[in-house]
Amino acid sequence: MEASGDYQGVVEAIEWMNNDPPEPFVLFLPSRGAHPPYGAPLEWHNKFPVPEVKKAIKLRERNIAGMPV
């Protein structure tokens, strides 16, 4: 049986942690195992035109020194 991507990610994370990772570190381990991907009903696909959504988005200013762009 082939291991899922989620399981493989956990195995690799454990292996990495067992090999003295540099400290401090952050380990971000996203998974898809909680639920299948969801999709909107077809009538919602074009309800909000992309250009209108982009106009409504307000991006936060990048105000942290050295923050990558």
CHARMM-style PDB file with segment names, atoms N, HN, CA, C and O in Angstrom:
ATOM      1  N   MET     1       0.845  -1.183   0.000  1.00  0.00      PROA
ATOM      2  CA  MET     1       0.000   0.000   0.000  1.00  0.00      PROA
ATOM      3  C   MET     1       0.887   1.242   0.000  1.00  0.00      PROA
ATOM      4  O   MET     1       1.869   1.318   0.738  1.00  0.00      PROA
ATOM      5  N   GLU     2       0.533   2.195  -0.822  1.00  0.00      PROA
ATOM      6  HN  GLU     2      -0.265   2.134  -1.421  1.00  0.00      PROA
ATOM      7  CA  GLU     2       1.305   3.425  -0.937  1.00  0.00      PROA
ATOM      8  C   GLU     2       0.854   4.432   0.125  1.00  0.00      PROA
ATOM      9  O   GLU     2      -0.345   4.628   0.324  1.00  0.00      PROA
ATOM     10  N   ALA     3       1.798   5.061   0.797  1.00  0.00      PROA
ATOM     11  HN  ALA     3       2.772   4.901   0.636  1.00  0.00      PROA
ATOM     12  CA  ALA     3       1.478   6.036   1.847  1.00  0.00      PROA
ATOM     13  C   ALA     3       0.952   7.321   1.226  1.00  0.00      PROA
ATOM     14  O   ALA     3       1.377   7.732   0.146  1.00  0.00      PROA
ATOM     15  N   SER     4       0.017   7.944   1.934  1.00  0.00      PROA
ATOM     16  HN  SER     4      -0.328   7.611   2.811  1.00  0.00      PROA
ATOM     17  CA  SER     4      -0.519   9.212   1.449  1.00  0.00      PROA
ATOM     18  C   SER     4       0.529  10.304   1.570  1.00  0.00      PROA
ATOM     19  O   SER     4       1.515  10.149   2.290  1.00  0.00      PROA
ATOM     20  N   GLY     5       0.316  11.410   0.866  1.00  0.00      PROA
ATOM     21  HN  GLY     5      -0.485  11.536   0.281  1.00  0.00      PROA
ATOM     22  CA  GLY     5       1.213  12.552   0.960  1.00  0.00      PROA
ATOM     23  C   GLY     5       1.286  13.092   2.377  1.00  0.00      PROA
ATOM     24  O   GLY     5       2.355  13.494   2.835  1.00  0.00      PROA
ATOM     25  N   ASP     6       0.142  13.104   3.084  1.00  0.00      PROA
ATOM     26  HN  ASP     6      -0.726  12.777   2.711  1.00  0.00      PROA
ATOM     27  CA  ASP     6       0.123  13.579   4.463  1.00  0.00      PROA
ATOM     28  C   ASP     6       1.022  12.708   5.334  1.00  0.00      PROA
ATOM     29  O   ASP     6       1.834  13.220   6.105  1.00  0.00      PROA
ATOM     30  N   TYR     7       0.878  11.414   5.210  1.00  0.00      PROA
ATOM     31  HN  TYR     7       0.219  10.998   4.583  1.00  0.00      PROA
ATOM     32  CA  TYR     7       1.675  10.483   6.014  1.00  0.00      PROA
ATOM     33  C   TYR     7       3.160  10.644   5.704  1.00  0.00      PROA
ATOM     34  O   TYR     7       3.990  10.679   6.612  1.00  0.00      PROA
ATOM     35  N   GLN     8       3.485  10.742   4.431  1.00  0.00      PROA
ATOM     36  HN  GLN     8       2.810  10.713   3.694  1.00  0.00      PROA
ATOM     37  CA  GLN     8       4.882  10.900   4.037  1.00  0.00      PROA
ATOM     38  C   GLN     8       5.466  12.191   4.602  1.00  0.00      PROA
ATOM     39  O   GLN     8       6.621  12.218   5.028  1.00  0.00      PROA
ATOM     40  N   GLY     9       4.671  13.261   4.607  1.00  0.00      PROA
ATOM     41  HN  GLY     9       3.733  13.239   4.261  1.00  0.00      PROA
ATOM     42  CA  GLY     9       5.129  14.520   5.188  1.00  0.00      PROA
ATOM     43  C   GLY     9       5.438  14.387   6.669  1.00  0.00      PROA
ATOM     44  O   GLY     9       6.426  14.942   7.150  1.00  0.00      PROA
ATOM     45  N   VAL    10       4.602  13.658   7.392  1.00  0.00      PROA
ATOM     46  HN  VAL    10       3.800  13.207   7.001  1.00  0.00      PROA
ATOM     47  CA  VAL    10       4.830  13.448   8.832  1.00  0.00      PROA
ATOM     48  C   VAL    10       6.100  12.625   9.043  1.00  0.00      PROA
ATOM     49  O   VAL    10       6.909  12.940   9.916  1.00  0.00      PROA
ATOM     50  N   VAL    11       6.272  11.580   8.251  1.00  0.00      PROA
ATOM     51  HN  VAL    11       5.615  11.324   7.543  1.00  0.00      PROA
ATOM     52  CA  VAL    11       7.473  10.738   8.373  1.00  0.00      PROA
ATOM     53  C   VAL    11       8.728  11.580   8.136  1.00  0.00      PROA
ATOM     54  O   VAL    11       9.696  11.471   8.889  1.00  0.00      PROA
ATOM     55  N   GLU    12       8.719  12.413   7.100  1.00  0.00      PROA
ATOM     56  HN  GLU    12       7.933  12.501   6.488  1.00  0.00      PROA
ATOM     57  CA  GLU    12       9.884  13.247   6.802  1.00  0.00      PROA
ATOM     58  C   GLU    12      10.123  14.278   7.889  1.00  0.00      PROA
ATOM     59  O   GLU    12      11.273  14.567   8.222  1.00  0.00      PROA
ATOM     60  N   ALA    13       9.050  14.843   8.454  1.00  0.00      PROA
ATOM     61  HN  ALA    13       8.117  14.608   8.184  1.00  0.00      PROA
ATOM     62  CA  ALA    13       9.201  15.819   9.538  1.00  0.00      PROA
ATOM     63  C   ALA    13       9.822  15.169  10.770  1.00  0.00      PROA
ATOM     64  O   ALA    13      10.698  15.756  11.405  1.00  0.00      PROA
ATOM     65  N   ILE    14       9.378  13.969  11.109  1.00  0.00      PROA
ATOM     66  HN  ILE    14       8.667  13.492  10.593  1.00  0.00      PROA
ATOM     67  CA  ILE    14       9.943  13.257  12.264  1.00  0.00      PROA
ATOM     68  C   ILE    14      11.420  12.964  12.023  1.00  0.00      PROA
ATOM     69  O   ILE    14      12.247  13.144  12.917  1.00  0.00      PROA
ATOM     70  N   GLU    15      11.746  12.515  10.822  1.00  0.00      PROA
ATOM     71  HN  GLU    15      11.075  12.368  10.095  1.00  0.00      PROA
ATOM     72  CA  GLU    15      13.141  12.222  10.494  1.00  0.00      PROA
ATOM     73  C   GLU    15      13.992  13.485  10.621  1.00  0.00      PROA
ATOM     74  O   GLU    15      15.097  13.441  11.161  1.00  0.00      PROA
ATOM     75  N   TRP    16      13.480  14.602  10.127  1.00  0.00      PROA
ATOM     76  HN  TRP    16      12.582  14.638   9.688  1.00  0.00      PROA
ATOM     77  CA  TRP    16      14.213  15.866  10.195  1.00  0.00      PROA
ATOM     78  C   TRP    16      14.425  16.290  11.657  1.00  0.00      PROA
ATOM     79  O   TRP    16      15.515  16.718  12.035  1.00  0.00      PROA
ATOM     80  N   MET    17      13.372  16.164  12.468  1.00  0.00      PROA
ATOM     81  HN  MET    17      12.487  15.816  12.161  1.00  0.00      PROA
ATOM     82  CA  MET    17      13.491  16.563  13.878  1.00  0.00      PROA
ATOM     83  C   MET    17      14.433  15.643  14.656  1.00  0.00      PROA
ATOM     84  O   MET    17      15.063  16.079  15.619  1.00  0.00      PROA
ATOM     85  N   ASN    18      14.532  14.389  14.252  1.00  0.00      PROA
ATOM     86  HN  ASN    18      14.019  14.036  13.470  1.00  0.00      PROA
ATOM     87  CA  ASN    18      15.424  13.447  14.925  1.00  0.00      PROA
ATOM     88  C   ASN    18      16.890  13.626  14.536  1.00  0.00      PROA
ATOM     89  O   ASN    18      17.764  12.967  15.099  1.00  0.00      PROA
ATOM     90  N   ASN    19      17.163  14.507  13.583  1.00  0.00      PROA
ATOM     91  HN  ASN    19      16.453  15.043  13.126  1.00  0.00      PROA
ATOM     92  CA  ASN    19      18.535  14.715  13.113  1.00  0.00      PROA
ATOM     93  C   ASN    19      19.072  16.085  13.509  1.00  0.00      PROA
ATOM     94  O   ASN    19      19.751  16.746  12.722  1.00  0.00      PROA
ATOM     95  N   ASP    20      18.766  16.505  14.727  1.00  0.00      PROA
ATOM     96  HN  ASP    20      18.215  15.969  15.366  1.00  0.00      PROA
ATOM     97  CA  ASP    20      19.289  17.754  15.288  1.00  0.00      PROA
ATOM     98  C   ASP    20      19.134  18.955  14.356  1.00  0.00      PROA
ATOM     99  O   ASP    20      20.133  19.487  13.871  1.00  0.00      PROA
ATOM    100  N   PRO    21      17.909  19.387  14.101  1.00  0.00      PROA
ATOM    101  CA  PRO    21      17.725  20.563  13.243  1.00  0.00      PROA
ATOM    102  C   PRO    21      18.298  21.802  13.928  1.00  0.00      PROA
ATOM    103  O   PRO    21      18.412  21.842  15.153  1.00  0.00      PROA
ATOM    104  N   PRO    22      18.660  22.812  13.133  1.00  0.00      PROA
ATOM    105  CA  PRO    22      19.173  24.042  13.738  1.00  0.00      PROA
ATOM    106  C   PRO    22      18.068  24.701  14.564  1.00  0.00      PROA
ATOM    107  O   PRO    22      16.890  24.644  14.210  1.00  0.00      PROA
ATOM    108  N   GLU    23      18.465  25.315  15.653  1.00  0.00      PROA
ATOM    109  HN  GLU    23      19.422  25.361  15.940  1.00  0.00      PROA
ATOM    110  CA  GLU    23      17.468  25.979  16.497  1.00  0.00      PROA
ATOM    111  C   GLU    23      17.733  27.460  16.527  1.00  0.00      PROA
ATOM    112  O   GLU    23      18.895  27.858  16.448  1.00  0.00      PROA
ATOM    113  N   PRO    24      16.743  28.288  16.634  1.00  0.00      PROA
ATOM    114  CA  PRO    24      15.335  27.912  16.662  1.00  0.00      PROA
ATOM    115  C   PRO    24      14.857  27.558  15.253  1.00  0.00      PROA
ATOM    116  O   PRO    24      15.482  27.940  14.263  1.00  0.00      PROA
ATOM    117  N   PHE    25      13.764  26.838  15.173  1.00  0.00      PROA
ATOM    118  HN  PHE    25      13.256  26.527  15.976  1.00  0.00      PROA
ATOM    119  CA  PHE    25      13.195  26.501  13.874  1.00  0.00      PROA
ATOM    120  C   PHE    25      11.675  26.541  13.954  1.00  0.00      PROA
ATOM    121  O   PHE    25      11.087  26.500  15.035  1.00  0.00      PROA
ATOM    122  N   VAL    26      11.065  26.622  12.797  1.00  0.00      PROA
ATOM    123  HN  VAL    26      11.542  26.655  11.919  1.00  0.00      PROA
ATOM    124  CA  VAL    26       9.612  26.538  12.676  1.00  0.00      PROA
ATOM    125  C   VAL    26       9.341  25.397  11.716  1.00  0.00      PROA
ATOM    126  O   VAL    26       9.961  25.309  10.655  1.00  0.00      PROA
ATOM    127  N   LEU    27       8.441  24.545  12.076  1.00  0.00      PROA
ATOM    128  HN  LEU    27       7.938  24.616  12.937  1.00  0.00      PROA
ATOM    129  CA  LEU    27       8.050  23.450  11.193  1.00  0.00      PROA
ATOM    130  C   LEU    27       6.592  23.660  10.821  1.00  0.00      PROA
ATOM    131  O   LEU    27       5.709  23.590  11.677  1.00  0.00      PROA
ATOM    132  N   PHE    28       6.343  23.916   9.556  1.00  0.00      PROA
ATOM    133  HN  PHE    28       7.060  23.974   8.862  1.00  0.00      PROA
ATOM    134  CA  PHE    28       4.981  24.084   9.046  1.00  0.00      PROA
ATOM    135  C   PHE    28       4.643  22.816   8.289  1.00  0.00      PROA
ATOM    136  O   PHE    28       5.298  22.486   7.301  1.00  0.00      PROA
ATOM    137  N   LEU    29       3.632  22.109   8.742  1.00  0.00      PROA
ATOM    138  HN  LEU    29       3.100  22.377   9.545  1.00  0.00      PROA
ATOM    139  CA  LEU    29       3.292  20.823   8.155  1.00  0.00      PROA
ATOM    140  C   LEU    29       1.823  20.845   7.719  1.00  0.00      PROA
ATOM    141  O   LEU    29       0.952  20.358   8.439  1.00  0.00      PROA
ATOM    142  N   PRO    30       1.558  21.405   6.551  1.00  0.00      PROA
ATOM    143  CA  PRO    30       0.173  21.443   6.082  1.00  0.00      PROA
ATOM    144  C   PRO    30      -0.284  20.051   5.668  1.00  0.00      PROA
ATOM    145  O   PRO    30       0.529  19.203   5.300  1.00  0.00      PROA
ATOM    146  N   SER    31      -1.571  19.826   5.731  1.00  0.00      PROA
ATOM    147  HN  SER    31      -2.232  20.515   6.030  1.00  0.00      PROA
ATOM    148  CA  SER    31      -2.090  18.527   5.309  1.00  0.00      PROA
ATOM    149  C   SER    31      -3.409  18.704   4.578  1.00  0.00      PROA
ATOM    150  O   SER    31      -4.066  19.740   4.681  1.00  0.00      PROA
ATOM    151  N   ARG    32      -3.773  17.691   3.854  1.00  0.00      PROA
ATOM    152  HN  ARG    32      -3.239  16.850   3.770  1.00  0.00      PROA
ATOM    153  CA  ARG    32      -5.054  17.700   3.147  1.00  0.00      PROA
ATOM    154  C   ARG    32      -5.964  16.622   3.704  1.00  0.00      PROA
ATOM    155  O   ARG    32      -7.065  16.416   3.193  1.00  0.00      PROA
ATOM    156  N   GLY    33      -5.523  15.939   4.732  1.00  0.00      PROA
ATOM    157  HN  GLY    33      -4.628  16.106   5.147  1.00  0.00      PROA
ATOM    158  CA  GLY    33      -6.278  14.806   5.229  1.00  0.00      PROA
ATOM    159  C   GLY    33      -7.538  15.148   6.000  1.00  0.00      PROA
ATOM    160  O   GLY    33      -8.354  14.263   6.256  1.00  0.00      PROA
ATOM    161  N   ALA    34      -7.722  16.403   6.379  1.00  0.00      PROA
ATOM    162  HN  ALA    34      -7.059  17.122   6.172  1.00  0.00      PROA
ATOM    163  CA  ALA    34      -8.879  16.755   7.195  1.00  0.00      PROA
ATOM    164  C   ALA    34     -10.192  16.609   6.425  1.00  0.00      PROA
ATOM    165  O   ALA    34     -11.199  16.179   6.987  1.00  0.00      PROA
ATOM    166  N   HSD    35     -10.179  16.960   5.166  1.00  0.00      PROA
ATOM    167  HN  HSD    35      -9.361  17.309   4.709  1.00  0.00      PROA
ATOM    168  CA  HSD    35     -11.389  16.860   4.342  1.00  0.00      PROA
ATOM    169  C   HSD    35     -10.995  16.938   2.876  1.00  0.00      PROA
ATOM    170  O   HSD    35      -9.915  17.424   2.541  1.00  0.00      PROA
ATOM    171  N   PRO    36     -11.860  16.467   2.016  1.00  0.00      PROA
ATOM    172  CA  PRO    36     -11.557  16.579   0.583  1.00  0.00      PROA
ATOM    173  C   PRO    36     -11.666  18.036   0.150  1.00  0.00      PROA
ATOM    174  O   PRO    36     -12.308  18.832   0.836  1.00  0.00      PROA
ATOM    175  N   PRO    37     -11.058  18.396  -0.963  1.00  0.00      PROA
ATOM    176  CA  PRO    37     -11.218  19.776  -1.439  1.00  0.00      PROA
ATOM    177  C   PRO    37     -12.691  20.056  -1.739  1.00  0.00      PROA
ATOM    178  O   PRO    37     -13.411  19.206  -2.263  1.00  0.00      PROA
ATOM    179  N   TYR    38     -13.110  21.253  -1.397  1.00  0.00      PROA
ATOM    180  HN  TYR    38     -12.525  21.943  -0.971  1.00  0.00      PROA
ATOM    181  CA  TYR    38     -14.497  21.638  -1.641  1.00  0.00      PROA
ATOM    182  C   TYR    38     -14.571  22.542  -2.853  1.00  0.00      PROA
ATOM    183  O   TYR    38     -13.627  23.273  -3.152  1.00  0.00      PROA
ATOM    184  N   GLY    39     -15.671  22.493  -3.537  1.00  0.00      PROA
ATOM    185  HN  GLY    39     -16.438  21.899  -3.294  1.00  0.00      PROA
ATOM    186  CA  GLY    39     -15.903  23.374  -4.672  1.00  0.00      PROA
ATOM    187  C   GLY    39     -17.241  24.075  -4.512  1.00  0.00      PROA
ATOM    188  O   GLY    39     -18.157  23.567  -3.865  1.00  0.00      PROA
ATOM    189  N   ALA    40     -17.334  25.237  -5.107  1.00  0.00      PROA
ATOM    190  HN  ALA    40     -16.590  25.650  -5.633  1.00  0.00      PROA
ATOM    191  CA  ALA    40     -18.580  25.997  -5.047  1.00  0.00      PROA
ATOM    192  C   ALA    40     -19.547  25.459  -6.102  1.00  0.00      PROA
ATOM    193  O   ALA    40     -19.120  24.928  -7.127  1.00  0.00      PROA
ATOM    194  N   PRO    41     -20.855  25.597  -5.848  1.00  0.00      PROA
ATOM    195  CA  PRO    41     -21.827  25.217  -6.872  1.00  0.00      PROA
ATOM    196  C   PRO    41     -21.591  26.033  -8.140  1.00  0.00      PROA
ATOM    197  O   PRO    41     -21.103  27.161  -8.076  1.00  0.00      PROA
ATOM    198  N   LEU    42     -21.934  25.467  -9.279  1.00  0.00      PROA
ATOM    199  HN  LEU    42     -22.331  24.551  -9.332  1.00  0.00      PROA
ATOM    200  CA  LEU    42     -21.662  26.077 -10.571  1.00  0.00      PROA
ATOM    201  C   LEU    42     -22.164  27.515 -10.669  1.00  0.00      PROA
ATOM    202  O   LEU    42     -21.497  28.362 -11.262  1.00  0.00      PROA
ATOM    203  N   GLU    43     -23.342  27.802 -10.090  1.00  0.00      PROA
ATOM    204  HN  GLU    43     -23.884  27.114  -9.608  1.00  0.00      PROA
ATOM    205  CA  GLU    43     -23.879  29.166 -10.217  1.00  0.00      PROA
ATOM    206  C   GLU    43     -23.022  30.221  -9.511  1.00  0.00      PROA
ATOM    207  O   GLU    43     -23.189  31.414  -9.765  1.00  0.00      PROA
ATOM    208  N   TRP    44     -22.114  29.804  -8.635  1.00  0.00      PROA
ATOM    209  HN  TRP    44     -21.978  28.835  -8.429  1.00  0.00      PROA
ATOM    210  CA  TRP    44     -21.238  30.746  -7.931  1.00  0.00      PROA
ATOM    211  C   TRP    44     -19.932  31.005  -8.679  1.00  0.00      PROA
ATOM    212  O   TRP    44     -19.221  31.957  -8.358  1.00  0.00      PROA
ATOM    213  N   HSD    45     -19.610  30.186  -9.658  1.00  0.00      PROA
ATOM    214  HN  HSD    45     -20.188  29.413  -9.919  1.00  0.00      PROA
ATOM    215  CA  HSD    45     -18.321  30.298 -10.334  1.00  0.00      PROA
ATOM    216  C   HSD    45     -18.105  31.661 -10.985  1.00  0.00      PROA
ATOM    217  O   HSD    45     -16.987  32.178 -10.964  1.00  0.00      PROA
ATOM    218  N   ASN    46     -19.138  32.245 -11.555  1.00  0.00      PROA
ATOM    219  HN  ASN    46     -20.045  31.825 -11.572  1.00  0.00      PROA
ATOM    220  CA  ASN    46     -18.992  33.528 -12.234  1.00  0.00      PROA
ATOM    221  C   ASN    46     -19.803  34.634 -11.564  1.00  0.00      PROA
ATOM    222  O   ASN    46     -20.040  35.680 -12.169  1.00  0.00      PROA
ATOM    223  N   LYS    47     -20.224  34.416 -10.335  1.00  0.00      PROA
ATOM    224  HN  LYS    47     -20.032  33.567  -9.843  1.00  0.00      PROA
ATOM    225  CA  LYS    47     -21.053  35.395  -9.636  1.00  0.00      PROA
ATOM    226  C   LYS    47     -20.304  36.708  -9.402  1.00  0.00      PROA
ATOM    227  O   LYS    47     -20.889  37.787  -9.501  1.00  0.00      PROA
ATOM    228  N   PHE    48     -19.026  36.612  -9.095  1.00  0.00      PROA
ATOM    229  HN  PHE    48     -18.552  35.735  -9.014  1.00  0.00      PROA
ATOM    230  CA  PHE    48     -18.215  37.793  -8.834  1.00  0.00      PROA
ATOM    231  C   PHE    48     -17.073  37.826  -9.844  1.00  0.00      PROA
ATOM    232  O   PHE    48     -16.141  37.027  -9.751  1.00  0.00      PROA
ATOM    233  N   PRO    49     -17.137  38.748 -10.811  1.00  0.00      PROA
ATOM    234  CA  PRO    49     -16.066  38.812 -11.821  1.00  0.00      PROA
ATOM    235  C   PRO    49     -14.704  39.100 -11.172  1.00  0.00      PROA
ATOM    236  O   PRO    49     -14.599  39.913 -10.253  1.00  0.00      PROA
ATOM    237  N   VAL    50     -13.682  38.428 -11.662  1.00  0.00      PROA
ATOM    238  HN  VAL    50     -13.767  37.768 -12.408  1.00  0.00      PROA
ATOM    239  CA  VAL    50     -12.337  38.551 -11.101  1.00  0.00      PROA
ATOM    240  C   VAL    50     -11.866  40.003 -11.027  1.00  0.00      PROA
ATOM    241  O   VAL    50     -11.313  40.389  -9.997  1.00  0.00      PROA
ATOM    242  N   PRO    51     -12.053  40.835 -12.065  1.00  0.00      PROA
ATOM    243  CA  PRO    51     -11.583  42.232 -11.963  1.00  0.00      PROA
ATOM    244  C   PRO    51     -12.252  42.989 -10.807  1.00  0.00      PROA
ATOM    245  O   PRO    51     -11.608  43.814 -10.159  1.00  0.00      PROA
ATOM    246  N   GLU    52     -13.532  42.718 -10.544  1.00  0.00      PROA
ATOM    247  HN  GLU    52     -14.055  42.048 -11.071  1.00  0.00      PROA
ATOM    248  CA  GLU    52     -14.211  43.389  -9.433  1.00  0.00      PROA
ATOM    249  C   GLU    52     -13.658  42.928  -8.082  1.00  0.00      PROA
ATOM    250  O   GLU    52     -13.510  43.727  -7.157  1.00  0.00      PROA
ATOM    251  N   VAL    53     -13.360  41.649  -7.982  1.00  0.00      PROA
ATOM    252  HN  VAL    53     -13.481  41.000  -8.734  1.00  0.00      PROA
ATOM    253  CA  VAL    53     -12.794  41.120  -6.736  1.00  0.00      PROA
ATOM    254  C   VAL    53     -11.424  41.744  -6.501  1.00  0.00      PROA
ATOM    255  O   VAL    53     -11.110  42.148  -5.382  1.00  0.00      PROA
ATOM    256  N   LYS    54     -10.599  41.827  -7.561  1.00  0.00      PROA
ATOM    257  HN  LYS    54     -10.854  41.499  -8.470  1.00  0.00      PROA
ATOM    258  CA  LYS    54      -9.263  42.400  -7.419  1.00  0.00      PROA
ATOM    259  C   LYS    54      -9.332  43.865  -6.997  1.00  0.00      PROA
ATOM    260  O   LYS    54      -8.497  44.321  -6.216  1.00  0.00      PROA
ATOM    261  N   LYS    55     -10.323  44.610  -7.507  1.00  0.00      PROA
ATOM    262  HN  LYS    55     -11.001  44.240  -8.141  1.00  0.00      PROA
ATOM    263  CA  LYS    55     -10.464  46.020  -7.111  1.00  0.00      PROA
ATOM    264  C   LYS    55     -10.840  46.133  -5.637  1.00  0.00      PROA
ATOM    265  O   LYS    55     -10.447  47.093  -4.975  1.00  0.00      PROA
ATOM    266  N   ALA    56     -11.592  45.174  -5.116  1.00  0.00      PROA
ATOM    267  HN  ALA    56     -11.911  44.394  -5.654  1.00  0.00      PROA
ATOM    268  CA  ALA    56     -12.078  45.240  -3.735  1.00  0.00      PROA
ATOM    269  C   ALA    56     -11.036  44.807  -2.708  1.00  0.00      PROA
ATOM    270  O   ALA    56     -11.182  45.087  -1.518  1.00  0.00      PROA
ATOM    271  N   ILE    57     -10.001  44.136  -3.157  1.00  0.00      PROA
ATOM    272  HN  ILE    57      -9.883  43.909  -4.124  1.00  0.00      PROA
ATOM    273  CA  ILE    57      -8.980  43.642  -2.223  1.00  0.00      PROA
ATOM    274  C   ILE    57      -8.091  44.789  -1.776  1.00  0.00      PROA
ATOM    275  O   ILE    57      -7.584  45.554  -2.596  1.00  0.00      PROA
ATOM    276  N   LYS    58      -7.911  44.900  -0.487  1.00  0.00      PROA
ATOM    277  HN  LYS    58      -8.323  44.278   0.180  1.00  0.00      PROA
ATOM    278  CA  LYS    58      -7.013  45.915   0.068  1.00  0.00      PROA
ATOM    279  C   LYS    58      -5.799  45.181   0.644  1.00  0.00      PROA
ATOM    280  O   LYS    58      -5.903  44.482   1.652  1.00  0.00      PROA
ATOM    281  N   LEU    59      -4.663  45.350  -0.004  1.00  0.00      PROA
ATOM    282  HN  LEU    59      -4.578  45.919  -0.822  1.00  0.00      PROA
ATOM    283  CA  LEU    59      -3.449  44.690   0.453  1.00  0.00      PROA
ATOM    284  C   LEU    59      -2.864  45.430   1.648  1.00  0.00      PROA
ATOM    285  O   LEU    59      -2.880  46.660   1.704  1.00  0.00      PROA
ATOM    286  N   ARG    60      -2.355  44.670   2.592  1.00  0.00      PROA
ATOM    287  HN  ARG    60      -2.342  43.672   2.547  1.00  0.00      PROA
ATOM    288  CA  ARG    60      -1.693  45.288   3.742  1.00  0.00      PROA
ATOM    289  C   ARG    60      -0.329  45.812   3.321  1.00  0.00      PROA
ATOM    290  O   ARG    60       0.336  45.245   2.454  1.00  0.00      PROA
ATOM    291  N   GLU    61       0.066  46.898   3.951  1.00  0.00      PROA
ATOM    292  HN  GLU    61      -0.474  47.358   4.655  1.00  0.00      PROA
ATOM    293  CA  GLU    61       1.393  47.436   3.664  1.00  0.00      PROA
ATOM    294  C   GLU    61       2.455  46.508   4.236  1.00  0.00      PROA
ATOM    295  O   GLU    61       2.263  45.883   5.278  1.00  0.00      PROA
ATOM    296  N   ARG    62       3.555  46.433   3.546  1.00  0.00      PROA
ATOM    297  HN  ARG    62       3.711  46.941   2.699  1.00  0.00      PROA
ATOM    298  CA  ARG    62       4.680  45.645   4.032  1.00  0.00      PROA
ATOM    299  C   ARG    62       5.532  46.561   4.905  1.00  0.00      PROA
ATOM    300  O   ARG    62       6.356  47.327   4.404  1.00  0.00      PROA
ATOM    301  N   ASN    63       5.323  46.473   6.197  1.00  0.00      PROA
ATOM    302  HN  ASN    63       4.654  45.851   6.603  1.00  0.00      PROA
ATOM    303  CA  ASN    63       5.996  47.405   7.091  1.00  0.00      PROA
ATOM    304  C   ASN    63       6.981  46.725   8.041  1.00  0.00      PROA
ATOM    305  O   ASN    63       7.318  47.272   9.091  1.00  0.00      PROA
ATOM    306  N   ILE    64       7.436  45.541   7.670  1.00  0.00      PROA
ATOM    307  HN  ILE    64       7.162  45.097   6.817  1.00  0.00      PROA
ATOM    308  CA  ILE    64       8.423  44.847   8.488  1.00  0.00      PROA
ATOM    309  C   ILE    64       9.770  44.940   7.777  1.00  0.00      PROA
ATOM    310  O   ILE    64       9.912  44.504   6.634  1.00  0.00      PROA
ATOM    311  N   ALA    65      10.754  45.511   8.465  1.00  0.00      PROA
ATOM    312  HN  ALA    65      10.639  45.864   9.393  1.00  0.00      PROA
ATOM    313  CA  ALA    65      12.068  45.672   7.872  1.00  0.00      PROA
ATOM    314  C   ALA    65      12.623  44.317   7.428  1.00  0.00      PROA
ATOM    315  O   ALA    65      12.608  43.346   8.184  1.00  0.00      PROA
ATOM    316  N   GLY    66      13.106  44.271   6.206  1.00  0.00      PROA
ATOM    317  HN  GLY    66      13.118  45.060   5.592  1.00  0.00      PROA
ATOM    318  CA  GLY    66      13.716  43.054   5.688  1.00  0.00      PROA
ATOM    319  C   GLY    66      12.723  42.010   5.203  1.00  0.00      PROA
ATOM    320  O   GLY    66      13.120  40.912   4.810  1.00  0.00      PROA
ATOM    321  N   MET    67      11.424  42.341   5.224  1.00  0.00      PROA
ATOM    322  HN  MET    67      11.101  43.232   5.543  1.00  0.00      PROA
ATOM    323  CA  MET    67      10.400  41.373   4.789  1.00  0.00      PROA
ATOM    324  C   MET    67      10.529  41.169   3.275  1.00  0.00      PROA
ATOM    325  O   MET    67      10.589  42.143   2.524  1.00  0.00      PROA
ATOM    326  N   PRO    68      10.573  39.914   2.824  1.00  0.00      PROA
ATOM    327  CA  PRO    68      10.692  39.680   1.380  1.00  0.00      PROA
ATOM    328  C   PRO    68       9.471  40.188   0.637  1.00  0.00      PROA
ATOM    329  O   PRO    68       8.368  40.227   1.182  1.00  0.00      PROA
ATOM    330  N   VAL    69       9.676  40.569  -0.589  1.00  0.00      PROA
ATOM    331  HN  VAL    69      10.572  40.538  -1.031  1.00  0.00      PROA
ATOM    332  CA  VAL    69       8.577  41.097  -1.411  1.00  0.00      PROA
ATOM    333  C   VAL    69       7.812  39.976  -2.038  1.00  0.00      PROA
ATOM    334  OT1 VAL    69       6.849  40.217  -2.766  1.00  0.00      PROA
TER     335      VAL     69
END
